[in-house]
Amino acid sequence: MAALCVHSVPPPPVECHAQSLLDQASVALANRAFIECGCYLREALREYLCAECLYHGCPPREKPGVFAASPRSLASLLKRRNVLDADLFEWIVEVVDVSNKAVHLHFVPPSRLEAGIGRLQSFLDQSPYLVTPSSTARRMS
């Protein structure tokens, strides 16, 4: 009977650096630096997905010689763990495709980059367990 009274403790919040990268993507977009915007957007998405993986207990396996897991593979990992539903997974893949096109010098309408930034901002807003590290916390560590 005692087990029925015990509350489960949620995992602690995870630091996520995606917001600062997203802010830089917005600045790059405002300056019409579309390649730079695509780079920042892709890295912000990677940071967001890595933080989600850490929070949900499924960190990506490190492979020798590989700098970081791709956003698409991180999203697939989260989908297999039932963290992302099919619709959210498709939105993430769309943002990955838009940012990849911009990075690899394909023309991407600025409105699509802006939509990708807005979409990722909404993902971050819906994840209160992902916290932006403060500058004071970084100085103290």
Summary of the structure (lengths in Angstrom):
residues: 141
radius of gyration: 16.7
end to end distance: 42.9
largest distance: 62.7
contacts: 383
relative contact order: 0.19
helix: 63%
strand: 3%
